[in-house]
Amino acid sequence: MSDLGIDQNHVRAVDAVIDEFMTRAVELGARDTMRLTIQPFHLLTSVRLRCTQALSARDAPFGPRERNLERLTFAHGTRRNADGTEDMWAEITRPHRTSSVP
């Protein structure tokens, strides 16, 4: 992401969200393939972690992870898909660059 000119603090926030998601998936029993998708947009970065099995994340509170995700993101959650997979998703606001032009 640094290669795209994205602010280092934002890259660290994205890394922290990924760490929370990966840890959460392992805690909930993910033992199979996971697919991580990171999509940087102009105003936000979208992070998705797809697990091949349902992890019952909706039934278990995130606890301290929830508070950390709330601090790092403006929206996050889980979604079960029709094919039996489950996504953890987050939207992370990108910092606005201020112009030096008056």
Secondary structure, DSSP 8 states (H G I E B T S, - for coil): -GGGT--HHHHHHHHHHHHHHHHHHHHTT--S-EEEEEEE-SSEEEEEEEESS---TTTS--THHHHHHHHH-SEEEEEE-TTS-EEEEEEEE------S--
